[in-house]
Amino acid sequence: MTLVGNVGSCAIVPMAMRGWNAARAIAVMRLRDPADAPFVRACLQSRQIRHLMDVWSNTTVQQTLNLKEIRQLPLPWPPKATRNLIANILGTLDDKIELNRQTNETLEAMARALFKSWFVDFDPVRAKAEGRQPSGMDAETAKLFPREFAESELGEIPRGWTALPLYDIATYVNGAAYKAFQPNGDRRGLPIIKIAELKAGVTSQTKFSEVAMPEKYRLRTGDILFSWSGNPDTSIDTFVWAHGPAWLNQHIFRVEPNSADERTFVLATLKYLRPVFAEIARNKQTTGLGHVTAGDMQRLLVVKPDARILAAWNREAAPLFDAVFRNEQEALTLSRLRDTLLPALLSGELAVSGAERVLEAQA
């Protein structure tokens, strides 16, 4: 279980990882009966236990939980047969959530490979320049690509394409200062989204705001968000907001493509450049934190094709990104269902047979 940062994230170690070392930011819990691991993990993921961990954490620099607090976590402990039944039911949801995560890794890898082929390696243009048919695309799409290169500030790029600053392919709206929201802990108004919420969602640690802020700070489902400050390896990243209305805190850009047809290209570009952003942030890292500024994005050049190729790209890539987004939303729904079922099962409010019917309805 993680002790620093996203406190409380936990996993059951598979046999393949036996003998591995754990970093200091991770607690290793060895149960008296290893067969109870699925049940214990379900309890640790419950809202009630996560709330306790949030309350007990030290947040001077970043959220940190001590081993002493973990030992004191009050886990419900029904009879063995009940523990096994509950673990099996909730494990079905966890398995589906994990399957969605693995599927999304595959889909994003496919989109990344396609983006690299078209817009980094220029494979279709090179093929045509050598008199070959571009692989992996139909003849009509292949016709859209030029067959020669031209010099640019980036070196050789396909003729007719443009080298321009990353900052110019979209509008970047920075979030408002945290204090301006007059945050409250009573969940009044809309949640305030910081980098922690981008990674863990809205939790008991999330503050809310009733202040009538300008509309440019209001998030909506499907918005592209780029976190430009924090740990270079874990915080500098691009997200698609899968939750409901919320307020945007500083250190995060809401990215507005210049047109709807360019949305997928902008999203893929930002995701592909994540290692570049991490390196930029690492070079300016202080006390564990780094950042990517608007100035950095103005200096970072990217290649943009013509409108016809952007449309062709959208036809190929949009279904991949749409599937990723649907899987993320389904995982959120399943997580909420898991959090609802656990206390109901433990209290006896919901019988195991009733929970199984709920799962069948979700299938």
C-alpha positions as CSV (number, residue, x, y, z in Angstrom):
1,M,0.0,0.0,0.0
2,T,1.3,3.5,-0.9
3,L,2.2,5.7,2.1
4,V,3.2,8.8,0.2
5,G,1.3,10.8,-2.4
6,N,-1.7,8.9,-3.5
7,V,-2.0,7.3,0.0
8,G,-4.0,4.1,0.3
9,S,-3.6,2.7,-3.2
10,C,-3.1,-1.0,-2.7
11,A,-2.5,-4.2,-4.7
12,I,-2.1,-7.9,-4.0
13,V,1.4,-9.0,-5.0
14,P,1.3,-11.7,-7.7
15,M,3.6,-14.7,-7.6
16,A,5.7,-13.2,-10.4
17,M,6.8,-10.4,-8.1
18,R,7.8,-12.6,-5.2
19,G,11.2,-11.5,-3.9
20,W,11.1,-8.0,-5.3
21,N,12.1,-5.1,-3.2
22,A,9.7,-2.3,-2.1
23,A,10.4,1.4,-2.0
24,R,10.2,3.3,1.3
25,A,7.0,4.9,0.1
26,I,5.2,1.5,0.1
27,A,4.0,-0.6,3.1
28,V,4.2,-4.3,2.7
29,M,1.5,-6.1,4.8
30,R,1.9,-9.8,5.4
31,L,-1.4,-11.3,6.6
32,R,-1.7,-14.2,9.1
33,D,-3.9,-15.9,6.4
34,P,-2.9,-14.9,2.9
35,A,-6.3,-16.1,1.7
36,D,-7.8,-13.0,3.3
37,A,-5.8,-10.6,1.0
38,P,-8.8,-10.0,-1.4
39,F,-11.1,-9.1,1.5
40,V,-8.5,-6.9,3.2
41,R,-7.8,-5.1,0.0
42,A,-11.6,-4.5,-0.5
43,C,-11.8,-3.0,3.0
44,L,-8.8,-0.7,2.4
45,Q,-10.4,0.6,-0.7
46,S,-13.7,1.4,1.0
47,R,-14.8,5.0,1.5
48,Q,-14.8,4.7,5.3
49,I,-11.2,3.4,5.5
50,R,-9.9,5.8,2.8
51,H,-11.5,8.6,4.8
52,L,-9.7,7.6,8.0
53,M,-6.4,7.4,6.1
54,D,-7.0,10.8,4.7
55,V,-7.8,12.2,8.1
56,W,-4.7,10.6,9.8
57,S,-2.3,11.5,7.0
58,N,0.3,14.2,7.4
59,T,0.0,16.7,4.5
60,T,2.9,19.2,5.4
61,V,4.6,18.7,2.0
62,Q,2.6,15.8,0.4
63,Q,0.1,13.4,1.9
64,T,2.0,10.8,4.0
65,L,0.7,8.0,6.2
66,N,2.8,6.3,8.9
67,L,2.9,2.6,9.5
68,K,1.6,3.2,13.0
69,E,-1.7,4.5,11.6
70,I,-2.0,1.5,9.3
71,R,-1.7,-0.9,12.3
72,Q,-4.6,1.0,13.9
73,L,-7.0,0.9,11.0
74,P,-10.3,-0.7,12.2
75,L,-11.2,-3.4,9.7
76,P,-14.6,-5.1,9.9
77,W,-14.0,-8.8,10.4
78,P,-17.1,-11.1,9.7
79,P,-16.8,-14.9,9.7
80,K,-14.4,-16.5,7.3
81,A,-17.2,-17.7,5.0
82,T,-18.7,-14.2,4.8
83,R,-15.3,-12.7,4.1
84,N,-14.7,-15.1,1.2
85,L,-18.2,-14.4,-0.3
86,I,-17.7,-10.6,-0.1
87,A,-14.2,-10.9,-1.6
88,N,-15.5,-12.9,-4.5
89,I,-18.3,-10.5,-5.2
90,L,-16.1,-7.4,-5.0
91,G,-13.3,-9.2,-6.8
92,T,-15.6,-9.5,-9.9
93,L,-15.8,-5.7,-10.0
94,D,-12.1,-5.3,-9.4
95,D,-11.4,-7.7,-12.2
96,K,-13.5,-5.7,-14.6
97,I,-11.9,-2.5,-13.6
98,E,-8.5,-4.0,-14.1
99,L,-9.5,-5.4,-17.5
100,N,-10.6,-1.9,-18.5
101,R,-7.3,-0.5,-17.4
102,Q,-5.3,-3.1,-19.4
103,T,-7.6,-2.5,-22.5
104,N,-6.9,1.2,-22.3
105,E,-3.2,0.6,-22.1
106,T,-3.5,-1.4,-25.4
107,L,-5.7,1.2,-27.0
108,E,-3.4,4.1,-26.1
109,A,-0.4,2.2,-27.3
110,M,-2.1,1.7,-30.6
111,A,-3.0,5.4,-30.9
112,R,0.6,6.4,-29.9
113,A,2.1,4.1,-32.5
114,L,-0.1,5.5,-35.2
115,F,0.7,9.1,-34.2
116,K,4.4,8.4,-34.2
117,S,4.2,6.7,-37.7
118,W,2.2,9.6,-39.3
119,F,3.5,12.7,-37.5
120,V,7.0,11.9,-36.1
121,D,8.5,9.3,-38.4
122,F,6.4,10.4,-41.5
123,D,6.2,6.7,-42.6
124,P,3.5,7.3,-45.3
125,V,5.5,10.2,-46.8
126,R,8.8,8.2,-46.8
127,A,7.0,5.2,-48.4
128,K,5.6,7.4,-51.2
129,A,9.0,9.1,-51.7
130,E,10.5,5.6,-52.3
131,G,7.7,4.6,-54.7
132,R,6.1,2.2,-52.2
133,Q,2.4,2.0,-51.0
134,P,2.2,3.2,-47.4
135,S,1.4,0.2,-45.2
136,G,-1.6,-0.1,-43.0
137,M,-3.8,2.4,-44.8
138,D,-6.2,2.3,-47.8
139,A,-5.4,3.9,-51.1
140,E,-7.6,7.0,-50.6
141,T,-5.9,7.9,-47.3
142,A,-2.5,7.3,-48.8
143,K,-3.3,9.8,-51.6
144,L,-3.6,12.6,-49.0
145,F,0.1,12.4,-48.0
146,P,2.7,14.3,-50.0
147,R,5.6,12.3,-51.6
148,E,8.4,14.7,-50.7
149,F,9.9,16.8,-47.9
150,A,10.7,20.4,-47.3
151,E,13.0,22.2,-45.0
152,S,11.7,23.8,-41.8
153,E,12.8,25.0,-38.4
154,L,12.4,21.3,-37.3
155,G,14.5,20.0,-40.2
156,E,12.8,18.1,-43.0
157,I,9.0,17.8,-42.7
158,P,6.4,16.7,-45.3
159,R,5.9,19.4,-47.9
160,G,2.8,21.5,-47.2
161,W,2.8,20.8,-43.5
162,T,3.7,23.4,-40.9
163,A,6.2,23.5,-38.0
164,L,4.7,25.7,-35.3
165,P,4.9,26.1,-31.5
166,L,2.9,23.6,-29.4
167,Y,1.3,26.6,-27.7
168,D,-0.3,27.6,-31.0
169,I,-2.2,24.3,-31.6
170,A,-4.8,25.1,-28.9
171,T,-5.8,27.6,-26.2
172,Y,-4.5,26.9,-22.7
173,V,-6.6,28.2,-19.8
174,N,-4.8,28.0,-16.4
175,G,-6.9,27.3,-13.3
176,A,-7.7,29.9,-10.6
177,A,-5.7,30.4,-7.4
178,Y,-6.9,28.0,-4.7
179,K,-7.8,30.7,-2.2
180,A,-10.0,32.4,-4.7
181,F,-12.5,29.5,-4.4
182,Q,-12.9,30.0,-0.6
183,P,-12.7,26.2,-0.2
184,N,-15.0,24.4,2.1
185,G,-14.9,20.8,3.5
186,D,-18.7,20.4,3.7
187,R,-19.0,19.4,0.0
188,R,-21.0,22.6,-0.8
189,G,-20.9,23.6,-4.4
190,L,-18.6,22.0,-6.9
191,P,-15.3,20.1,-6.3
192,I,-12.0,22.0,-6.8
193,I,-9.8,19.9,-9.0
194,K,-6.1,19.8,-8.2
195,I,-3.5,17.4,-9.6
196,A,-4.4,15.0,-6.8
197,E,-8.0,14.8,-8.1
198,L,-6.7,14.2,-11.7
199,K,-5.1,11.0,-10.5
200,A,-7.4,9.8,-7.7
201,G,-10.7,11.4,-8.5
202,V,-12.9,13.3,-6.0
203,T,-12.1,11.9,-2.5
204,S,-12.8,12.8,1.1
205,Q,-9.8,15.2,0.9
206,T,-11.2,17.2,-2.0
207,K,-12.5,20.7,-1.1
208,F,-15.5,22.3,-2.7
209,S,-16.5,25.8,-3.6
210,E,-19.8,27.8,-3.8
211,V,-18.1,30.9,-5.2
212,A,-19.4,32.1,-8.5
213,M,-16.2,31.9,-10.4
214,P,-15.8,32.9,-14.1
215,E,-17.1,30.2,-16.5
216,K,-13.6,29.7,-17.9
217,Y,-12.7,27.9,-14.7
218,R,-15.7,25.5,-14.9
219,L,-14.8,21.9,-16.0
220,R,-17.1,19.7,-18.0
221,T,-17.0,16.0,-18.8
222,G,-14.6,15.4,-21.6
223,D,-12.4,18.4,-21.2
224,I,-8.7,17.9,-22.0
225,L,-6.5,18.8,-19.0
226,F,-2.7,19.2,-18.9
227,S,-1.1,19.3,-15.4
228,W,2.1,21.4,-15.8
229,S,3.5,21.4,-12.3
230,G,4.6,18.7,-9.8
231,N,6.7,15.6,-9.8
232,P,8.1,15.2,-13.4
233,D,7.5,11.5,-13.4
234,T,4.1,11.2,-11.8
235,S,2.3,14.6,-12.1
236,I,3.2,16.1,-15.5
237,D,0.6,14.5,-17.7
238,T,-2.4,14.9,-19.9
239,F,-5.9,13.8,-18.9
240,V,-9.5,13.7,-20.2
241,W,-11.9,14.7,-17.4
242,A,-14.3,11.8,-16.9
243,H,-16.2,13.2,-14.0
244,G,-19.0,15.9,-13.8
245,P,-18.9,19.7,-13.4
246,A,-16.0,21.0,-11.2
247,W,-13.7,24.0,-10.7
248,L,-10.2,24.1,-12.2
249,N,-7.4,24.9,-9.8
250,Q,-4.1,26.5,-10.8
251,H,-1.2,24.4,-12.1
252,I,-3.5,22.7,-14.6
253,F,-4.3,23.9,-18.1
254,R,-7.7,23.3,-19.6
255,V,-6.8,22.7,-23.3
256,E,-9.2,24.0,-25.9
257,P,-8.4,22.8,-29.5
258,N,-8.9,25.5,-32.2
259,S,-11.7,23.4,-33.7
260,A,-13.6,20.2,-32.9
261,D,-11.9,18.4,-35.8
262,E,-8.5,19.0,-34.2
263,R,-9.3,17.7,-30.7
264,T,-7.9,14.2,-31.2
265,F,-4.7,15.5,-32.8
266,V,-4.2,17.9,-29.9
267,L,-4.8,15.2,-27.3
268,A,-2.5,12.7,-29.1
269,T,0.2,15.3,-29.4
270,L,0.2,16.2,-25.7
271,K,0.2,12.5,-24.7
272,Y,3.0,11.7,-27.0
273,L,5.1,14.5,-25.6
274,R,4.8,13.4,-22.0
275,P,8.5,12.3,-21.8
276,V,9.6,15.6,-23.3
277,F,7.5,17.5,-20.7
278,A,9.0,15.4,-17.9
279,E,12.5,16.2,-19.0
280,I,11.7,19.9,-19.2
281,A,10.2,19.8,-15.7
282,R,13.1,17.7,-14.3
283,N,15.6,20.3,-15.5
284,K,13.8,22.9,-13.4
285,Q,13.1,20.6,-10.5
286,T,13.3,22.0,-7.0
287,T,12.3,20.2,-3.8
288,G,10.9,17.3,-5.8
289,L,8.7,19.5,-8.0
290,G,9.2,20.8,-11.6
291,H,7.0,22.6,-14.1
292,V,6.3,23.3,-17.8
293,T,5.5,26.9,-18.5
294,A,3.7,28.6,-21.4
295,G,7.1,29.8,-22.5
296,D,8.4,26.3,-22.7
297,M,5.4,25.4,-24.9
298,Q,6.0,28.4,-27.1
299,R,9.6,27.2,-27.7
300,L,8.6,23.5,-28.3
301,L,7.9,23.0,-32.0
302,V,5.6,20.4,-33.4
303,V,4.4,19.4,-36.9
304,K,0.8,20.1,-38.0
305,P,-0.5,18.5,-41.2
306,D,-3.2,20.0,-43.5
307,A,-6.9,19.7,-42.8
308,R,-7.5,16.7,-45.0
309,I,-4.9,14.6,-43.2
310,L,-6.2,15.8,-39.8
311,A,-9.7,14.5,-40.9
312,A,-8.2,11.2,-41.9
313,W,-6.3,11.0,-38.6
314,N,-9.5,11.7,-36.7
315,R,-11.3,8.9,-38.5
316,E,-8.5,6.5,-37.4
317,A,-7.8,7.7,-33.9
318,A,-11.1,9.1,-32.5
319,P,-12.6,5.5,-32.1
320,L,-9.5,4.5,-30.0
321,F,-9.7,7.6,-27.7
322,D,-13.5,7.3,-27.5
323,A,-13.2,3.7,-26.3
324,V,-10.6,4.7,-23.7
325,F,-12.9,7.4,-22.4
326,R,-15.9,5.0,-22.2
327,N,-13.8,2.4,-20.4
328,E,-12.7,5.1,-17.8
329,Q,-16.3,6.1,-17.2
330,E,-17.3,2.5,-16.8
331,A,-14.5,1.9,-14.3
332,L,-15.7,4.9,-12.3
333,T,-19.2,3.5,-12.2
334,L,-17.9,0.1,-11.1
335,S,-15.8,1.8,-8.4
336,R,-18.8,3.6,-7.0
337,L,-20.8,0.4,-7.1
338,R,-18.0,-1.4,-5.2
339,D,-17.9,1.3,-2.6
340,T,-21.7,1.1,-2.1
341,L,-21.8,-2.7,-1.9
342,L,-19.1,-3.2,0.7
343,P,-20.7,-1.5,3.7
344,A,-24.1,-2.9,2.7
345,L,-22.7,-6.4,2.7
346,L,-20.8,-6.0,5.9
347,S,-23.8,-4.6,7.8
348,G,-26.1,-7.3,6.4
349,E,-28.3,-4.6,4.8
350,L,-27.7,-6.4,1.5
351,A,-27.6,-10.2,1.2
352,V,-25.0,-11.9,-0.9
353,S,-27.7,-13.1,-3.3
354,G,-28.9,-9.5,-3.7
355,A,-25.3,-8.3,-4.5
356,E,-25.0,-11.0,-7.1
357,R,-28.2,-9.8,-8.8
358,V,-26.8,-6.3,-8.8
359,L,-23.6,-7.5,-10.6
360,E,-25.7,-9.4,-13.1
361,A,-27.6,-6.2,-13.9
362,Q,-24.2,-4.5,-14.6
363,A,-23.0,-7.2,-16.9
